[in-house]
Amino acid sequence: MEPHPPTSRLARQSKPAAPNLARALATLACALPLLSPSLLAQTHKVAKTEDVVRAVGVYEWTGDMAKPAASRLIPVSLFINGKFEDAAVYLARPVPFALLTGNVYDLDKSGVPLGTLDLLFSRHLVPVDTATADYDDGWFGYGKFVPPPPPKTSTLKASKTLPVINAIDDDSDDKPHFSARSATPGSGAAATPAPGASPTTDTPADDPDRPTMKRHPDTPDQTASTGSGSSDSGATPADDPDRPTLRRRSPADAKPPKGDQGSVAGVGSLNDDPNRPLLHRGKPAAALTEADLPKLSGLPGDADLHQLVAVSDAADRPPHDFTLTWTDENEHQAILAKMQEAARAQLTAYEAANAPTPPAPPPDTRHPNTKLRRGVAHEVPPPPPEPLLDEQLKGYYLSYGGTPTYVYSAHTDGLGASLRFVTIVAQVGPQGEPQIAIKSVTDAAHLDRTPRMRLVDVVDAEASNRASLLFELRAHNSRQFALYRVIGAQASQTFLTGSTQ
């Protein structure tokens, strides 16, 4: 991200202290010299609070993630100066601070980065009266998805031939042996020939591959001058006029002759040529245009739309995986059964509260003296439970050593008022029963009254190693995004964006 924007001038202005506070500070200043050195030594310096600048958005795309058919970035929140700001309007001069060109966002899945998004441009869309313009209102960012680099692999390969220790004897190819001419190991004496065996000489047998030294035919024979068969080590060879010699150069010889001195001027680097062609894999990001980055418009169906949390931070921070890993499938099914039971209870309460008033029964027009036949009462079996479709159950550890948090969502079959959506956020209590923190039930006919809650993912929006739940609140033609903090089976909404139409 770009450098920290300057804080407001009003925030830096200091306010005059109250009279009582000023008097207390003056009294404390007079008493400080009277304190003992031991008390002064107990004071410590408090570390400066970390200045966090962290933006959170939602990256949406259709098609393949590596090469999306269309994509966009929706700004959500900006944590700066210790509080949340709406990332879609903060420092919009005219482009918001979170959507400046060059900002890099990490696309995370439960805290684990899956790649980066380099913002290239942003656009402010205004809704028009067309059927495809729903949800296209406000600022959106567009950029290029960059997958993470592949892990480095070693290029070393195992040798096809194993190393072998060459022995003196050729009989064995894997172990060294002592030959017959060697002495007994550890004796320190020379080897003695066996009785009846011919003594061995130090001269090895002739080897056709053994290198030999031969005299050049033009070199005079030293044996002829000495008259003996052995060469004299003290003899001096004859002078050869073509034989090279080494001699030390004098200072006068080291100086170059006058008129032959030259100089080399700096020619620069060949890379400084502005017309030098460059090779790139694909099209460079700086040259991408809007035609190369198709913009996502409208709101595709749930099966085609993909969402990820996008995080941009001014500092590099290690990843934090908030995903809860199931111990086994039995644990997963046990939690799923409890969440299904809680969801059906919320659906039943919603249907009872929103059921239409039944019509009054027709008046009884029968004669009072009419004899009625007493009927036999039959027990009507309860209807089977309504099936829950597209169930999703996800578990998270929102903080280190915290209680597991489960998010369940599903919907019923039908259209209009009969199509109902349910979302449950709960933590399992000491007795093993889910303690509901968030419950939301609505139907397709009343989304403007109660929007549908769709979980995007968990995100550490404050860089505090504590995750919040990021929900999309979707109405008929508009939507919002909200952050929820869940602690002790109690949920609180920490941030809510403006409504987009």
Secondary structure by P-SEA (a helix, b strand, c coil): ccccccccccccccccccaaaaaaaaaaaaacccccaaaaaabbbbccccbbbbbbbbbbbccccccccccbbbbcccccccccccccccccccccccccccbbbbbcccccccbbbbbcbbbbbbbcccccccccccbbbbbbbbccccccccccccccccbbbbcccccccccccccccccccccccccccccccccccccccccccbbbbbccccccccccccccccccccccccccccbbbbbbbcccccccccccbbbbcccccccccccbbbbbccccccccccccbbbbccccccccbbbbbbbbbcccccccccbbbbccaaaaaaaaaaaaaaaaaaaaaaaaaccccccccccccccccccccbbbbbbbcccccccccbbbbbbbcccccccbbbbbbcccccccccbbbbbbbbbbcccccccccbbbbbcccccccbbbbbbccccccccccbbbbbbbbcccccbbbbbbbbccccccccccccccc
